Amino acid sequence: DLTTDNLKYFTELDEDSYESIQSDYSTEEIFIQKEFQKELRSKIIAQVDKLRKREQELFVRRYYYRQPIRQIAAEMALSEKAVENRIRRIKLKIKKGIGEV
């Protein structure tokens, strides 16, 4: 599945980030943060899986592959403004689905 396979890292801190915050936080606080991130990532993936394929593609291109709006627009035959608006709506759908809105 496109989103599950490609977004597993979503909301995780990389190893360098953990090393840099270890001195500022206790092991328990870091563990709690990791668990929170895992739970949030699972919720986000579940919501992305509910999106239409075109919306999934936009989301994955922007937030997994980190493609610039201009590139996404050119490759998907959309205007930059259309990409920005669609991504904004997708983010709102995801937030609403996980209960943040």
BELJO-V705966 format. One record per pair of residues at least 6 apart in sequence whose ideal C-beta (glycine too) atoms are under 6 Angstrom apart, sorted by the first residue. I is the first residue (numbers start at 0). GAP is how many residues later the second one is. Records with the same first field share a line. If there is no record, write none. Layout:
# BELJO-V705966
I = GAP + GAP
This chain:
# BELJO-V705966
1 = 54
2 = 42 + 45 + 46 + 53
3 = 41
5 = 54 + 58
6 = 38 + 57
9 = 31 + 34
10 = 26 + 29 + 30
11 = 25
42 = 55
46 = 47 + 50 + 51
47 = 8 + 11
54 = 35
57 = 28 + 29
58 = 31
60 = 6 + 11
61 = 25
68 = 11 + 14 + 15
69 = 10
71 = 11
72 = 7 + 10
94 = 6
